Amino acid sequence: MRTARPRHYLMCRPTHFDVVYSINPWMDPKKPVDTQLAITQWEQLRQVYLGLGHTVDLIDPLPGLPDMVFAANGATVIDGRALVARFRDAERVEEAPAYRDWLRDHGFTSLHTAGFVNEGEGDYLFTGDLLLAGTGFRSDPRSHAEAQEYFERPVISLRLVDPRYYHLDTALAVLDERTIAYYPAAFSPGSRAVLQRLFPDAITATEADAAVFALNATSDGCNVVLPHNATGLAEKLRNRGFNPIGVDLSELLKAGGSVKCCTLELRSAD
Ligand code: ARG
């Protein structure tokens, strides 16, 4: 009933993963982090992707950049064109040139580094038609206009209002060209109404699901990879003909990230 399309992803092994600063409510530098467990969990996610037939490229992790595992934030890549991130926080600023260089060295010659704060696919989710864009905590609303101009795609600006859901990909997942799942309470009333208008058949997630990062999921159009304890959303996905695949990324959640955060989609020009 649903059709999977093979994807091309970029990931970054959490070799240097840690929580040593706090730039979102999930991060508590006093809580111990098991880097080895983070690597094992991340490796399981990579294996799930490979098992589904996706291509997974790897960028070298850099010491001193503990959040670099969250590859989604490095850029947005559509039609083979990359809009490279500009991070809000000093602790992550140096990730942007690393992602830019990787993309340049791997055939993405149309590259532009965002002029305004833009945290890549953390805040930009492409449906295949519209570019849904988050603001309120990280990406500057002016980066939305910049992205529209650069990609020549309509950008829909959405305002996030709950600090726990500080990136769009923590509150909304694109499942296929027409279907999204989201947690309504993470959005301003106006943005919620816009989502209702554009996606009347959307799947809505409960607070309990949102809190385990259920929306921080990736989809190939059929298989939806999401946190293993997002059982309510998994059930709704199954009822709608998707195949939910749970993975345990509990160590990475200590930094406020999960499945989607670890995954940057590289969309070619075809
Ligand atoms: N600690 C990181 C930050 O706060 C987590 C990033 C999660 N990435 C994402 N795509 N939501 O920036």
Residues whose N, C-alpha, C, O or C-beta is under 5 A from the ligand:
A	BS01	LIG	I23 N24 D67 F70 A72 N73 E121 G122 H167 D169 A255 G256 G257 C261
